[in-house]
Amino acid sequence: MSRLKKIMRSALSWIKRTTLIKGAASLLLTFATLVLLEGALFFLEPNLTPKTLTQEETTNSDVVLRTIPPYWEDHDENGFPNSTFGNASVLTTGDSHTYGNSAPKGKDWPNQFSEIANLSVYNMSTGGNGFAAYYYWVDRYVEDVNPEIIIVSFYNGNDFFDTAETVYTKPYWIDFRKDKANLSFEKFGTPKISSRIRELVESTRIGSHVIAPLYDAVKKFFAEEVEPAGPRLPYPQLSDSKFSSDSRFSEWAGDEPMTCQFRYRNMVTDISTNEVVEGFRLSKLFVKRITDIGKRLDIPVVFVSIPTKCSLMNRLLEKESANYKKHYSPFLSNELSLENKLGDFALQHDAFFLSLRAGMNAKFNEGSFLFEDVYHSSPDGHPGSKGYLLYATLIYEFLLRHQLILPAK
């Protein structure tokens, strides 16, 4: 009996060793195959670039928080989402809400505005920047573009914070800093390991064009098989809030509570923090400098304020008499307060100012645009293509009212 046990243990040990060896060999073979495929794509398809840039590739500037390398994908020589760099009727600048995050290519608002107004547009934008970047880009490129109008669109959700972070972390702006400002730009929470793995995979050609799309297709197939069809839960918004049962949003939101998730403490316009207060001071300084450029070149400057999805959702919830947590109210009222103050400041310096908030709410109320069509039913705070169409429509109507452009033919 003991001899049989020894034989069985030996057999099991051999199987384990063999399995481990085979597993290791399979992993090495897979890795070698991927390396060979990546190398083949590098030589055979030199223009096939990864669809996603790593964080290191987008944060290596001494001037702005986020950049995109020249000629990456369909970007121009300056790393902006245009086919060419040169003269245009309208010069736009902004962050991810102007770049067009979360919408298909060509469905950002500058492109859709160009189609509506029948005007050429040069779009100077990348995600994750603020007023320091907007001023830097306008100052550097405006004379090359030679526009008839400059449009600076800023996002209430994080542009003040991002402006402060730019000035206090990038060497170019050292002369703009205050002594002993006591600011911190640490962001609470770290990216999930799965997000880091995906970023690494998508930084390669084979990962970006083969592995990631295949993974997404399989995930989508099983998600559609398992999950019920129809609208998904919208972006989590105000804590423990519910739409009334007879609301047209009740089916869309389902039974799940909605919570307003701020990515980190200073992300929204929290004026109790030094970072946002200093960012607002700097933003006014850069607004003044941009308007001075416009005056010097005799080009009208339009500042466009983009509200957060959270604040627009708040209004809908109030209209539905929803029971939302009161401690979110200060964040939302601060957003409106800072928006109004910056708008007044821009007007005092002979610029034009448009808040999209009132126009978006009016379109929602009249039913020409639906909130659930404008924004994704996901944690993403950016609009979809219809949302960017709404931005473009409101900006076009504003420019017409102020006779800054002629009606499109």
Phi, psi and omega in degrees: 000315180296325178295320179296320178297320179297319180297317181295318179297318179298318180296315179296319179297319179295318180298317180298314180297317181296317180297317179296318179297315180295320179297316179296319179296320179296318179296316179297319180295318179298315180298316180297320179297316179296320178297317179296317178296319178298317178295320179297316179296325180298319182273322184278328181232069184297337180273356180275098183262157175301145182281342182236133178269149176283163180299322180298324182289337184255356184239019186267015180274148174269003187241311185238164184288319184228135175226165174235134183300147176304139176064015176289131185051237182257029180271160184272191185293342178262001181081020178256157186280065177228156179285324180218163177249125180169199184300143176206153181290325184232134175251121179244149175214151182173193181257214185296336178284346173258328176295326177104030177306143175072016175231155178298158179306133179086358181254013171294164185291324178300320178294316181290326174297317179303319179290319181293314186273349184057046180231148176283141183228134171252119188259109177258091182207147166214157181290154172077029178235174181222203189295331178299315179295319182298316178296314182301314181292316179299313181299323185279324191247350189300320183288332176288323181281327179051057185278167173268339180217143172248127177242119177251111180255127181237150184257124183298333189295325184209003186293327179291316177298314182295328177295314178297317180298320178300309185294324186265000178236347181252128187303329185304329189258019188302328182286349181268355187277153172268145174289144177053047182286338178056059181247150177227133181243027174287133180258129183289138179090149178240153180300146177296153179301322180298324179293321180292321179297317181296320178300318179296316180298315184283354176279358177249159180292312182295323179290318183289321187259348182234300189293309183297313178298323178295316178300315180296322180294317178295316180299317180296320180300311183288327178295320180289333178284323187270314186278150178292148178288161177112186185297148177259172177298131179289174179310124180305126188241264190261133192305126174056030179268148180224144171281151177295156187297332181267007181285148177290349179267349187296318179292323180295316183277334182072204183267359184284140175287154179251128180237138181279109184258107175273131186296327171203169194305317187267007189297316181271177185281069180270097187282006172276355181256142180299326184296316181288320178299314179292322177298323179292319177300313180294323180299318178297321178300316182286328174300315179299317182293322178293318178296325177297322177297316178300317179295317182298323182261002181058048178239124177295141180246131180241124174260129182243121180265124180257117182284160176283151175301324182299316183288325177292322177295324180301318181295320178296320179294320178296320179297328180273003182060038180285155181262095182249156184295131185291338185288355174272342183303316180302320179301316185286322177290325176298320179302312181295320181297312181293324177300313181295319181295318180291324177297316178299320180296317179297318180295323179297336181255026171067027172261169174263151181222130178231121169264125180286348187303305184297318180295320179295316179297322179296318179295322177296317183293322181278348175086005179287334171227140178254138181306317184288347174267331182286319183250149178292146173275066184202175178292357182287127179275355178278154174282171171266194183299325178291327176295317178292329174297321177297315175306309185298319180297314181293321178293319177299314180297321179296312181297324176295314182301323182266011175055035177273341175222165175264155177303141180293141179268000000 
